[in-house]
Amino acid sequence: MRPEIELFRSIHLGAKSPLLDFVSLVFSWSALGWLPPLVALLLLLSPKTKSYMAPILLSSLLGGLIIVHAIKDAMPRLRPSNLSFAQPMEAHRQSSFPSGHTTLAFCTATSAFWVARRRGHKYVGGVVFPWAAMVGWSRVYRGVHWPSDVVAGACLGLLVGSLVEMAFRKFGGDGGEPEATPAQAQ
């Protein structure tokens, strides 16, 4: 049997429990295609957070919704839920490659990391990247993605989030530059 099938089986069926079923559902829902961009859009409306939400919104829309669906259309791949032993925990409509939930999570996490880092909040990466990794794990656990779909989604999300960061640095805009302290303003 292929190593990826065995890895899929071990994640998908290896440690089934009602608690992990619930945890996987929460993480999968947290990266539904519309949720991270909606949260970013709502935070863009707040005067306190609007100066740094634009890159996060752009990254999640561009990578997590547009690019990932173009790749899915161009590279059709059957999902592992078609395997005889699979017990998928949700319905699916599109190709398996890459994981859209994982791509969106890593686009959002990467942009949030870069924005927070520029603002001096280096701890944010320790929160957003584990969240994104758990989203990826949940997609395999729930039986709807191959591990390589998740790895590809994570790589794509890291790439898009970093390219959006580079674009905001090069062309300026509301990229979340650190606010001047009173001493710097004088």
N, C-alpha and C positions, 0 to 999 in steps of 0.2 A: 504494500500500500504506500502511496506517496507520503512523504514526510508532512506536507501541509495538511493532508487529510487527517493524519494522526494528531497533529497539533490542534486542528479544528476540533476533533473529537474530544481531546483532553480538556479544552477550555469550555466547549459547549456542553459536554455531558459529564466531565470529570468531577465536578463539585456541585452538582445541582442541590439547591435548597430553596425553601420559600423566601428566606432572607435575601439570598443572592438574586433570586428572581425579581424581588422588589427593588434592590439596589440597581440592578441592570436596567430596569424600567425607568427609574429616576434619572440615571445618567443618559440613557437614550433620549428621553423626553427633553432633557436640558439642552440638547443640540438638535432639536427639530429644526428644519430648514428656515422657519420664519422667526424662531424665538430669539437667538442672539442678535440678529439685525434689528428686531423690534425693540429689544432692551437698549441697544446702542442708539437707536433712533429716539426713544423716549428720553434717554440721558442727554442726547444732543439738544433737546428742548430746554433743559435745565441750565440756568445761567452759571451755576457752579461747576458743571461738568462739560458744558458744550465745547470748551476750547480744546478738548482732547479726545472727543468721541468720533470725530470725522474719520481718522485712519482706521479705527476699529470697525466702524460701519462700512467703510469702503472695502476693507479686507474681507469681512464676512459676506458682503454681497457679491463681490467679484469672485473670490475663490470658492466660497462655500455654496454659492447658488449658481453662478454663471459658468465658470470654468469647469467645475466638477460635473455638471450636467452635459456639457459639450463633450467631455471625455467619455462619460457613460454612453452617450449616443454613438461615439466613434469606436468604442472598444467594448462591444457587448460581451459579457461574461456571465455564465450561469452562476447562480448563487449556490452555496453549499446546502441550503435548505432542500435542494433536490436530491441529496444523498438519502439512501434508504433508511439510515439510522437517525437522521436529523429530526429534531423536534422544534421547528421554528416557533418563536413566541410572538411573531407579528407578521402581518402581510407585507408584501413588497411589490413595487411596480416596475422598477427599472433594473438595469444591469447592475451587477455586483461591484464592478471596478471603476473607480476607487470608492471607498466608503464615504458617502456624502456627509454623514453625521461627523465622522472623524475629521474630514477636511474642514468643515465649518468650525468644529471645536478648535483645531490647531490654527486656523486663520485668525479666529477671535483671540485665542490665547497668545499667539505670537505678537499681534498688534497691541494687545493690552500690556504684554511684557515690555515692548519697546517704549510705549507711551509712559508707562509707570517708571521705567528705568530713567528716562529723561527727566522725570519729575522728582527723582530721588527715592522712589519707592521700590527698592530692589527686591523686597520680599514677595512681590506680586507673582513673579515667576514660580515661586514655590507653592503657589495656590493654583494658578491657571493651567500650568502644564500637567500636574497630576490630575486635574479635572479632565483635561483633554485626553489624557491617556486612559482614564477610566471610561470615557465615552467610547474610545476605540475598543477596549476590552468588552464593553457591554454589547457591542455589535456582533462580536464573535460568540459571546456567551448566549445571546438571544438567537443564534443560529441563522443569521441572515448575511454574514460576511465571512470571507476567508481571512486568515491573518494577513496575507499579503495585500488585501484590499485596504486593511487598516493601516499597514505600514505605508502604502502608497498615499493614502489620504493624509497621514501625518506629515509626510515629506512635502506633499503639495501645499498643505496648510502652512508649514514653516516657510516654504519658498514664497508663497503669495504674501503672507504677513510681513516677511522681511523686505520684499520688493515694494510693498506699499510704504513701509517705513522709509526706505531709501528714496522713494519719490517725494514723500513729504519733507524729508530733509533737504533734497535738492531744490525742490520748487517752492518750499515754504508752505504757508497756509496754516490752518489750525491743527498743527501736529502735536500740540501739548507741550510747547516749550516751557521750561520752568518759569514760574512767576518770579518777578524780582522781589527780593526782600526789601524791607524799608531802607536798609543801609545801601543796597545796590541802586535803589531808585534815586538817591540823592546825588 
